[in-house]
Amino acid sequence: MRFIDELSTSLRNIRRQKLRSSLTILAVVIGATSVTIMLALVTSAKSFFYNQYKTTGQLEQVIVTRETDLDYRQAQYAGGGNDLGTKLTDDLAQRINTIPHVTGVAKTAQPYVFDHLVSGSTTLAIKSARADDTNGVIVHSMLAGRDFTSRDRAGVLLVSRSYADKLGYDGRYDRLVGHPVVLVTQPFFTGEGAQLQPPVMDRRRPSPNEQTPTQLQATILGVVDDDDQALYFTLQWATGLLTSRHYEMSGPPGTQPQPSLISQSDLDQRGYSTLVVRADRASDVNGVAKAIRGLGVGAATAQSYVKKQLQTFDILSYVLGGIGGIALAVAALGVINTMVMAILERTREIGIMRACGATRAGVRRLFTLEASFLGFWGGVFGVGVGFGLTRIANVLVNAQLTHNSLKARDIIGLPMWLALTVIGATTVIGMLAGLYPAHRAARLDPVEALRYE
């Protein structure tokens, strides 16, 4: 029998028992749909996570810290609040900028001078504040409004999504753009904008407790896609905020002392919180990080962090794939049962085929093809159902993304490689499930098969 004849005969035999074949295929469909949906969710989440770092340029970034043992996430929140390690200075930033494949260096600081924020009748504590260079190296993922530009100085800020939600603008972030707020400082604040205490005649410096909180006016430029309750400032403004000022009475002996204003920059004294370095390409990041570590500072890359997280997604895909595989294993038992029943019903037909010259290999191949077709069509329909469910899921997810002012859409997808893999896997499972029944059919004695009633 020619192979094309074996194919047509296999399809015809499947159609002969429509109900039984349909139920068997349905079992495979359930397993294939389960595998498709679970792996589609994992691969989509993995892709969404990776793209979050790729679109903001973090895969080309290296975060420089005083501490040499921080990973990327720890480095992002490094405060520079201790004096351990090498101080991060302008000179160090210039040296790093001369390293091959470095295209820019941004300095960051943490203006710790604020106590709370007032917006209308709402008052919120300021738990986290960060100031960044506005030279384009650091790019914030914006939900509304715009990011900082080099023209921005004092009096403007960005707020995180979490902060915007607490201000009462959940899902209405556009309305927060351009909104004025009042920033209330700590009592010790003596930076730019503070009303300094008048000088005293005994040459003593006024204590921080004598200083009253200062109210600074600011305008919100945009909302950052960040779950942390944080505010973002320009480094230019933070430099003034972190400059301590006080009056001292001084003058030559025998003369009337005169007040003089003394200023001391906290950034000059303690250095920056971190330096964010941008490389030419993602492939240059590890080399740049290695060169930076040679300067005696820490250098953490997003690539190492992202790689670890992607490994977690891979493990999750193995677990979910295994769960779906159990459903396919049950479906394989259904295929075996269907093929064994087919042999019992067609024993006499097998005997006629053998009497007419069909070989054992031909009979074995015929029943293996039937089982493979059951797996194949189960995979095709299962992938189709899975694709339809991903479309429905995207409608629901898109509505939630829109509610949260997120720009991403249709984040759940079914890659072509996954669809083909599932169809191929179900076909192979069907074929393997049909090996025993096919072998059993091939071993039937033609004479005994002809006598079978």
C-alpha positions in Angstrom: 0.0 0.0 0.0 1.3 3.4 -1.0 1.9 6.0 1.8 -0.7 8.3 0.3 -3.2 5.4 0.4 -2.3 4.8 4.0 -3.0 8.5 4.8 -6.4 8.5 3.1 -7.4 5.2 4.7 -6.4 6.5 8.2 -8.5 9.7 7.7 -11.4 7.5 6.5 -11.2 5.2 9.4 -11.3 8.2 11.8 -14.5 9.5 10.2 -16.1 6.0 10.4 -16.5 6.4 14.2 -17.2 10.1 14.4 -18.4 10.2 18.0 -15.6 8.1 19.5 -13.0 10.0 17.4 -14.5 13.3 18.4 -14.4 12.5 22.1 -10.8 11.3 21.8 -9.8 14.5 20.0 -11.7 16.5 22.6 -9.6 15.0 25.3 -6.5 16.1 23.4 -8.0 19.5 22.8 -8.4 20.0 26.6 -4.8 19.1 27.2 -3.5 21.2 24.3 -5.6 24.2 25.4 -4.3 24.0 28.9 -0.7 23.9 27.8 -1.2 26.6 25.3 -2.9 29.0 27.7 -0.5 28.5 30.6 2.7 28.8 28.4 1.2 31.8 26.6 0.7 33.6 29.9 4.2 32.8 31.1 5.9 33.8 27.8 3.8 37.0 27.6 4.6 37.9 31.1 8.3 37.2 30.4 8.2 39.3 27.3 6.4 42.2 29.0 8.9 42.1 31.9 11.9 42.2 29.4 10.4 45.0 27.3 9.9 47.2 30.4 13.7 47.3 30.8 14.4 47.5 27.1 12.1 50.5 26.4 13.6 52.5 29.2 17.2 51.8 28.1 18.0 50.0 31.4 19.6 47.1 29.5 22.3 49.6 28.4 22.8 51.0 31.9 25.3 50.5 34.7 24.6 51.8 38.2 27.7 52.9 40.1 27.6 52.8 43.9 30.0 53.2 46.8 29.2 49.7 47.9 30.8 47.0 45.8 28.4 44.1 46.6 25.0 45.4 45.5 22.8 43.9 42.9 20.9 46.0 40.4 17.7 46.5 42.5 19.7 47.3 45.6 21.8 49.7 43.6 18.7 51.5 42.3 17.8 52.4 45.9 21.4 53.1 47.2 21.2 56.2 49.3 24.8 57.1 49.7 24.0 57.7 53.3 27.2 56.3 54.6 30.9 57.1 54.1 32.0 53.6 53.1 33.8 53.1 49.9 34.9 55.6 47.2 33.0 58.9 47.2 31.0 59.5 44.0 32.1 62.9 42.7 32.1 65.0 39.5 35.7 64.0 38.9 34.8 60.3 39.1 31.9 60.9 36.7 34.2 62.5 34.2 36.7 59.6 34.5 33.9 57.1 33.8 32.8 59.2 30.8 36.1 58.6 29.2 35.8 54.8 29.3 35.3 53.2 25.8 31.7 52.6 24.8 30.3 55.0 27.5 27.9 57.5 26.0 26.8 59.4 29.1 26.8 59.6 32.9 24.0 60.8 35.0 24.4 61.7 38.7 21.6 61.1 41.2 20.9 62.3 44.8 18.3 61.9 47.5 16.9 65.2 48.7 16.0 64.1 52.3 14.9 67.6 53.4 11.1 67.1 52.8 8.6 66.1 55.4 5.2 66.0 53.6 3.3 67.2 50.5 0.1 69.2 50.5 -2.3 69.0 47.5 -5.6 70.8 48.2 -7.0 69.1 51.3 -4.7 66.0 51.0 -1.5 65.7 53.0 0.9 62.9 52.3 4.2 62.0 53.9 7.2 62.1 51.6 8.9 58.7 52.2 11.1 58.6 49.1 12.6 61.4 47.0 15.1 61.1 44.2 16.9 63.6 42.1 18.3 62.8 38.6 20.5 64.5 36.1 18.4 65.7 33.1 20.9 64.9 30.4 18.8 62.1 28.9 20.7 59.1 30.4 17.9 58.3 32.8 14.5 57.9 31.1 11.4 57.5 33.2 8.5 55.4 31.9 5.7 57.9 31.9 2.0 57.3 32.3 1.0 60.9 31.8 2.7 64.2 31.2 6.4 64.4 30.2 9.8 63.5 31.5 12.4 66.0 32.6 14.4 67.9 30.0 17.6 69.9 30.3 15.5 73.1 30.6 13.9 72.0 33.8 15.3 73.4 37.0 13.7 74.2 40.4 10.0 74.1 41.1 9.0 71.0 39.0 8.7 67.3 40.0 7.4 63.9 38.9 5.3 61.6 41.0 5.0 57.9 41.0 1.8 56.0 40.1 1.4 54.9 43.7 1.7 58.5 44.9 -0.8 59.7 42.2 -3.3 57.1 43.4 -3.0 58.3 47.0 -3.6 61.8 45.8 -6.9 60.6 44.4 -6.1 60.5 40.7 -6.2 56.7 40.2 -6.9 56.1 36.5 -7.0 59.9 35.9 -3.4 60.7 35.8 -3.7 63.2 33.0 -5.5 65.5 35.3 -2.6 65.6 37.7 -0.2 67.1 35.0 0.3 70.8 35.7 -1.2 70.4 39.2 0.4 72.7 41.9 1.5 71.2 45.2 3.2 72.5 48.3 6.3 70.7 49.6 6.9 71.2 53.4 10.4 70.7 54.5 11.9 69.4 57.7 12.6 71.9 60.5 16.3 71.7 59.9 16.1 72.8 56.3 18.4 75.7 55.4 18.8 75.1 51.7 17.7 77.4 48.8 14.2 78.7 49.5 14.5 78.5 53.3 13.9 81.7 55.3 17.1 81.8 57.4 17.1 82.9 61.0 18.6 86.3 61.5 22.2 86.4 62.7 23.0 86.6 66.4 25.6 89.0 67.8 27.5 86.4 69.9 28.9 84.7 66.9 27.1 81.5 67.7 25.5 79.6 64.8 21.7 79.2 65.2 20.8 75.6 66.0 18.7 73.6 63.6 15.8 73.6 66.0 15.5 77.4 65.7 14.7 77.0 62.0 11.1 76.6 61.0 9.7 74.4 58.2 9.7 76.0 54.8 6.9 75.7 52.2 8.1 75.3 48.6 5.8 75.6 45.7 6.1 73.0 42.9 4.3 71.9 39.7 3.8 68.2 38.7 5.1 67.6 35.2 4.0 64.0 34.9 3.3 60.6 36.5 5.9 57.8 36.5 5.0 54.1 36.1 6.4 53.1 39.5 4.7 51.3 42.3 7.0 53.0 45.0 5.6 56.0 46.7 8.3 58.3 45.4 8.8 61.9 44.1 11.4 62.7 41.5 13.3 66.0 41.3 15.9 67.5 39.0 19.4 67.3 40.2 19.8 71.1 39.6 17.1 71.8 42.2 18.3 69.1 44.6 21.8 70.7 44.6 20.3 73.9 46.0 18.1 72.0 48.4 21.1 70.1 49.8 23.2 73.2 50.4 23.2 74.1 54.0 23.4 77.8 54.8 23.7 79.9 57.9 25.0 83.2 59.1 28.1 83.8 61.1 29.2 87.0 62.7 32.8 87.9 61.9 35.1 90.8 61.6 38.6 92.1 62.7 39.1 92.4 66.4 37.9 95.7 67.8 35.4 96.2 65.0 31.6 95.7 64.9 31.0 92.0 63.8 29.2 91.7 60.5 27.0 88.8 59.3 28.4 86.6 56.6 26.5 83.8 54.8 28.2 80.4 55.0 27.1 77.8 52.5 28.1 74.1 52.4 27.1 71.7 49.8 26.1 68.2 51.0 26.9 66.8 47.6 30.4 68.2 47.7 30.9 66.8 51.1 29.4 63.4 50.9 29.2 62.8 47.1 26.3 61.6 45.0 24.0 58.7 45.8 24.7 56.8 42.5 26.0 57.4 39.0 24.0 56.0 36.1 26.2 55.1 33.1 24.9 54.4 29.6 26.8 52.2 27.2 26.7 52.2 23.4 24.9 48.8 23.2 23.7 46.2 25.6 26.6 44.0 24.4 29.0 46.6 25.8 27.5 46.8 29.3 29.5 44.0 30.9 32.8 45.4 29.6 31.9 48.9 30.8 30.9 47.5 34.2 34.2 45.7 34.6 36.2 48.8 33.8 34.2 50.8 36.3 34.8 48.3 39.0 38.5 48.8 38.4 38.1 52.3 39.8 37.2 50.9 43.2 33.4 51.3 43.1 30.5 49.0 42.6 28.9 48.6 39.2 25.6 46.7 38.9 23.9 46.0 35.6 20.3 45.4 34.7 21.3 42.6 32.4 22.4 40.4 35.4 19.2 41.1 37.3 16.9 40.6 34.2 18.7 37.3 33.5 17.9 36.0 37.0 14.3 37.0 36.7 13.9 35.4 33.3 15.2 32.2 34.7 12.4 32.4 37.3 9.9 32.7 34.4 11.6 29.6 32.7 11.1 27.6 35.9 7.5 28.6 36.1 7.0 27.6 32.4 8.4 24.2 33.2 6.0 23.7 36.1 3.0 24.9 34.2 4.0 22.9 31.2 4.3 19.8 33.4 0.8 20.4 34.7 -0.5 20.7 31.2 1.5 17.6 30.3 -0.6 15.6 32.8 -3.7 16.5 30.9 -2.0 15.4 27.7 -1.0 12.1 29.3 -4.6 11.5 30.2 -5.5 12.3 26.6 -2.9 9.8 25.4 -4.7 7.1 27.4 -7.8 8.0 25.6 -6.0 7.6 22.2 -4.7 4.2 23.3 -8.3 3.1 24.3 -9.7 4.3 21.0 -7.1 2.5 18.9 -7.5 -0.7 20.9 -11.3 -0.6 20.4 -10.7 0.1 16.7 -8.5 -3.1 16.4 -11.2 -5.2 18.1 -13.8 -3.9 15.7 -11.7 -4.2 12.6 -10.0 -7.6 13.4 -11.6 -9.2 10.4 -10.7 -6.2 8.2 -7.1 -6.5 9.3 -7.1 -10.2 8.4 -8.5 -9.3 4.9 -5.7 -6.7 4.5 -3.1 -9.2 5.4 -4.5 -11.8 3.1 -4.4 -9.3 0.3 -0.7 -8.8 0.8 -0.5 -6.0 3.4 2.7 -6.4 5.5 2.9 -6.2 9.2 4.8 -2.9 8.9 2.1 -1.5 6.7 -0.6 -2.4 9.2 1.5 -1.0 12.0 2.0 2.2 10.0 -1.7 2.5 9.2 -2.8 2.4 12.9 0.1 4.7 14.0 -1.0 7.3 11.4 -4.6 7.1 12.7 -3.4 7.8 16.3 -1.1 10.6 15.0 -4.0 12.2 13.3 -6.0 12.1 16.5 -3.2 13.9 18.3 -2.7 16.3 15.4 -6.3 17.5 15.1 -6.5 17.7 18.9 -3.5 20.0 18.9 -4.8 22.2 16.1 -8.2 22.7 17.7 -6.5 23.1 21.1 -4.2 25.9 19.8 -7.2 27.5 18.1 -9.2 27.5 21.4 -6.2 28.8 23.2 -5.7 31.6 20.7 -9.4 32.6 21.1 -9.0 32.7 24.9 -5.9 34.9 24.7 -7.9 37.4 22.6 -10.7 37.4 25.2 -8.1 37.8 28.0 -6.5 40.7 26.1 -9.9 42.6 26.0 -10.1 42.3 29.8 -6.4 43.1 30.4 -6.5 46.1 28.1 -9.5 47.5 30.0 -7.5 47.2 33.2 -4.4 48.8 31.6 -6.5 51.7 30.3 -8.0 52.2 33.8 -4.4 52.5 35.1 -3.3 54.8 32.3 -0.8 52.2 31.0 0.1 52.4 27.4 0.8 48.8 26.8 -1.9 46.8 24.9 -2.4 43.2 23.9 0.3 42.0 26.2 -0.9 38.4 26.1 0.1 36.7 22.9 0.5 33.3 21.3 3.9 33.1 19.6 4.0 31.0 16.4 6.8 28.8 17.8 4.6 27.9 20.8 1.6 27.1 18.6 3.7 24.8 16.3 5.4 23.2 19.4 2.0 22.3 20.9 0.7 20.9 17.7 3.9 18.9 17.1 3.9 17.7 20.7 0.3 16.4 20.5 1.0 14.7 17.2 4.0 12.9 18.7 2.0 12.0 21.8 -0.7 10.6 19.6 1.8 8.6 17.6 3.5 7.2 20.7 0.1 6.3 22.2 -0.7 4.4 19.0 2.5 2.4 18.9 1.1 -0.4 21.2 -2.2 -0.7 19.5 -0.5 -0.6 16.1 2.0 -3.3 17.2 -0.9 -5.4 18.5 -2.7 -5.1 15.2 0.4 -6.0 13.2 0.9 -9.2 15.2 -2.6 -10.6 14.5 -2.6 -13.9 12.7 -4.3 -13.4 9.3 -6.1 -16.8 9.5 -7.4 -16.2 13.0 -8.4 -12.6 12.1 -10.5 -13.9 9.2 -12.3 -16.3 11.5 -13.0 -13.5 14.0 -16.6 -12.6 14.4 
